């Protein structure tokens, strides 16, 4: 019991004593700097993936179709929009932007903003990788690079195409 009282007194005494602040800590904190924007790396202008791609897939565990529109620019920037169609109802799901690369048969998307807000680019959910299985002028077959990765077939669309 006595040790509990001594401990409580020490805790309260510690709270009552104002500790001196270092000179650096005494200054008001500088405004937090926004994260530096990620610089996308241009891809070869003749890359077969440059363009607007539309895909419809049925992700595992989802009772509907996921419609995806991806725009891959030669400057390495990308936009990615999805909507989920369940029955007759269509719901917007994602609107992201970021960078993309294509090397050694692997296509990688790195999201940097979601709905215009910066994301934690260190979070693996914002990095998607696909093995390009087949690619011609009109279609791309991509396999997600993760265990039991889904096969996705995308169709090249006109540059002004929008999700239905």
C-alpha positions in Angstrom: 0.0 0.0 0.0 2.8 2.4 0.9 4.6 1.7 -2.3 1.4 2.5 -4.2 1.1 5.9 -2.4 4.8 6.7 -3.1 4.3 5.8 -6.8 1.2 7.9 -7.1 3.0 10.8 -5.4 5.9 10.5 -7.8 3.5 10.4 -10.8 1.7 13.5 -9.5 4.9 15.3 -8.7 6.2 14.6 -12.2 3.0 16.0 -13.7 3.3 19.2 -11.6 7.0 19.9 -12.4 7.4 21.8 -15.7 10.4 20.4 -17.5 12.6 22.9 -19.3 12.2 22.8 -23.1 15.1 22.7 -25.5 15.5 25.7 -27.7 14.4 23.8 -30.8 11.3 22.5 -29.1 10.4 25.9 -27.7 10.1 27.4 -31.2 6.7 26.9 -32.8 6.7 23.9 -35.1 7.2 24.8 -38.7 4.2 24.2 -40.9 4.2 20.6 -41.9 5.6 20.3 -45.4 3.3 18.4 -47.9 4.9 15.2 -49.2 7.0 15.8 -52.3 5.1 14.7 -55.4 6.2 11.5 -57.0 7.8 12.2 -60.4 6.6 9.8 -63.1 9.2 8.4 -65.5 8.2 8.8 -69.2 7.9 5.5 -71.1 8.8 4.8 -74.7 6.4 6.7 -76.9 5.8 3.5 -78.9 5.0 1.4 -75.8 2.1 -0.9 -76.6 0.5 -0.1 -73.3 0.1 3.7 -73.9 -3.6 4.4 -74.4 -7.0 4.1 -72.8 -8.0 0.6 -71.6 -11.4 -0.7 -70.5 -11.9 -4.0 -68.6 -14.8 -5.8 -67.0 -14.0 -8.4 -64.4 -15.6 -10.3 -61.6 -13.3 -10.2 -58.6 -13.4 -13.1 -56.2 -16.0 -12.6 -53.5 -17.8 -9.9 -55.3 -21.4 -10.4 -56.6 -21.1 -8.1 -59.5 -18.9 -6.8 -62.3 -16.1 -4.4 -61.8 -15.7 -2.0 -64.7 -12.3 -0.4 -65.0 -11.0 2.4 -67.1 -7.2 3.0 -67.1 -5.5 5.8 -69.1 -1.7 5.3 -69.5 0.1 8.4 -70.8 3.6 8.4 -72.5 4.8 10.7 -69.7 4.4 7.9 -67.2 1.2 9.3 -65.6 -1.9 7.2 -65.3 -5.5 7.5 -64.2 -7.6 4.6 -62.9 -11.3 4.7 -62.4 -13.6 1.9 -61.4 -17.3 1.3 -60.9 -19.0 -1.7 -59.5 -22.2 -2.9 -61.2 -24.4 -5.2 -59.1 -27.6 -6.1 -60.8 -29.0 -2.8 -62.2 -27.2 -0.6 -59.7 -23.9 1.0 -60.6 -21.7 2.4 -57.8 -18.5 4.4 -58.3 -15.6 2.7 -56.5 -12.3 4.3 -57.2 -10.8 7.4 -58.9 -7.1 7.3 -58.6 -4.0 8.8 -60.4 -0.3 8.1 -60.3 2.5 6.7 -62.3 3.0 3.5 -64.3 5.9 1.5 -65.8 6.3 -1.4 -68.1 9.5 -3.4 -68.0 10.4 -7.0 -68.6 6.8 -7.9 -69.3 5.6 -6.5 -66.0 3.2 -3.6 -65.9 3.1 -1.6 -62.6 0.7 1.0 -61.4 1.6 3.2 -58.4 -1.2 5.3 -57.1 -0.2 8.7 -55.7 -3.7 10.3 -55.3 -7.1 8.9 -54.6 -10.0 11.3 -55.3 -7.4 14.0 -55.5 -5.9 13.4 -52.1 -2.3 12.2 -51.6 -2.0 8.6 -50.4 0.7 6.8 -48.5 2.8 5.5 -51.4 4.5 3.1 -49.0 1.2 1.3 -48.5 1.2 -1.8 -50.8 -2.5 -1.4 -51.5 -1.5 1.5 -53.8 0.9 -0.5 -55.9 -0.5 -3.0 -58.4 1.6 -5.3 -60.6 0.6 -7.4 -63.6 2.4 -9.9 -65.8 1.5 -9.1 -69.4 0.5 -12.4 -70.8 -0.6 -11.2 -74.2 -0.6 -7.8 -75.9 -1.7 -6.7 -79.3 -3.0 -3.5 -80.7 -6.5 -4.1 -79.4 -6.4 -6.3 -76.3 -4.2 -6.9 -73.3 -4.3 -10.0 -71.1 -2.8 -9.3 -67.6 -2.4 -11.5 -64.6 -2.2 -10.0 -61.2 1.2 -10.7 -59.6 0.0 -12.0 -56.3 -1.0 -15.5 -55.1 -3.9 -16.8 -57.2 -3.8 -13.6 -59.2 -6.8 -12.9 -61.4 -6.5 -12.8 -65.2 -7.9 -9.5 -66.6 -8.6 -8.8 -70.3 -8.6 -5.1 -71.2 -9.7 -3.6 -74.6 -8.1 -0.5 -76.1 -10.6 2.3 -76.4 -10.7 5.7 -78.0 -8.9 8.4 -76.0 -12.1 10.2 -75.1 -13.9 7.0 -73.8 -15.6 7.3 -70.4 -17.1 4.7 -68.1 -20.7 3.9 -69.0 
